[in-house]
Amino acid sequence: MRADDDADEIARNAGALMVSMGLFNRRLKQAYLEGDARIPEIMALARLEREGQSTPGALAALEQISPQSMGTTLRALESRKLVSRGPDALDGRRVVFSITKAGRQALLGRRRLRTEQVAQALTSSFTASERKQLMAATPLIERLAQAL
């Protein structure tokens, strides 16, 4: 096989992976769960869980949305007691938000339900051999994500 052929095949594989993983992520995000929070709310909760407290502006920048949109999202989460606000320890004039215990529980519950959805799809739509192939690919997909 020539180097050009190999590069073309790698490019086709990269494109196919991007399409299939993108479809998987979109379908998972679009699947409604009873009482589910909006996607921006889930993203803000997940970010606060992973990285700890943050200002609304920093969260907006990380999620690539406007500060006004993040403010709306945080107010909705705060009204449901999923996040709490407090003064910044380094600059008392600034406000920081933190995920609450209820917010963590809501996020973990959502993840559990999503995991159940995927498990049900794996059970109903894939053979045992296909499930093994998918599981064998997961460390490779994770490694690919780390390499980006």
N, C-alpha and C positions, 0 to 999 in steps of 0.2 A: 504494500500500500504506500502510495506517495504521501509526502508531508501535507500537500494541499488537500488530498482526499481526507486525511486524518483530521485536519483543521475544519473542513466542511462538516464532517460527521460530528465533531465536538460541538460546533455551532448549532447543528440541528438538534443534538441532544440537549444543549443548554436551552434552546427555544422551547422544546417539548416539556422540559422540566418546569420552566417558568409558567407555561400555559397551564399545565396540570396542577401545580401547586397554587397558582393564582385562583383557578376554579375551585379547588378544595377550600381555600381560605374564604372566598366570597360566599360559597354555599354554606359554610359553617356560620359565617357572620349573619347571613340572611335568614337562617332557620330561626324562627321565632319560638321562644320559650315563654310560657305563661308568666306574667309579671316581670319579664326581662327588661333590663335597663337599656337605654339607647346606646349605640356603639360609642359615641364620644364619652359617655359616662363610664362605660366599661374600660375604655382606654385610659382615662384619667385615674380610675381606681387601681388598675393594674400598674400604672406608672408609679403611683404613690406607694403601692405595696412593694414594688421592686427597689425603688430608689429612696424611699423615705420622704419626709416632708419637703414641700416645695412651694414657691410663690406661684400665683396664677400666671404671671408673665413667663416664667421659666417653663411651666407645663405647656403653655400655648406654643412656645417656640419648639419644644421637643415633639409635640404632636402636630406641628405645622398647621395650626389653626389660629384665628385671630384671638387677641386677648379678650375681646368682647364675648366671643363664642365660649371660650374657656370659663369666663366669669359666669355665664349662664349655666354651663354644665356644673360648675362647682356649687352654685347656689341650689340647683336641683338636688345634688348629692347631699348637701348640707341640710336641706329641708327634710330629707329622709334619714338623717343622722348617720350617713355612710362615710362622711368626712367631717372633720372639725377644723376650725380656724383658730389660730393663735398668733402671738407676736413672734417675729423673727428674733432668735436669741442674739444675733449679731447686730441687728438694726431694728429696734423696737417700733420704728415707724412702718416697717413692712409687715405684711400679713403672710403667713405660711399656712398651708393646708396639710393635714395628715389623714391617713385612712384610719377609721375607727374599727373597733372590734366587730361591730355590725357590718361595716364595709368589707372587712376581710371575710366574714362569714358569707356575705352575699356573693363575693367574688369566688370563693371556694365552692359554694353551692352551684354557681353557674358553670364552673369548670367541671364539676362532677356530672352535671346534667349533659354538658356537651360531650364528655367522655362516654357517657351512656349512649348518646346518639350515635357516636362513631362506632362504638362496640356493637350496637344493634345493626348498623349498616354493614359492618364487617361480617357479622353472623349471618345476616339474611342474604347478602349479595356476593359473598366470596367463599371459595372452597378453603379447606384447611391448608392445602398447598399454596394457594394464593395469599392467604394470611401470613404464612411463613415467609413468603417472598417479600411482602410488605414490611414485615418486622425486620428482616435482614437488611432492608434498605434504610431503615430509620437512622442508624448511626452514620451512614454515609450522607444522608440529607442534612443531619445536624452538623457534620464536619464541613459540608459545603456552605452552610449558613455561616459558620465560624470563619470560613476563608474569605467571605465577602467584606 
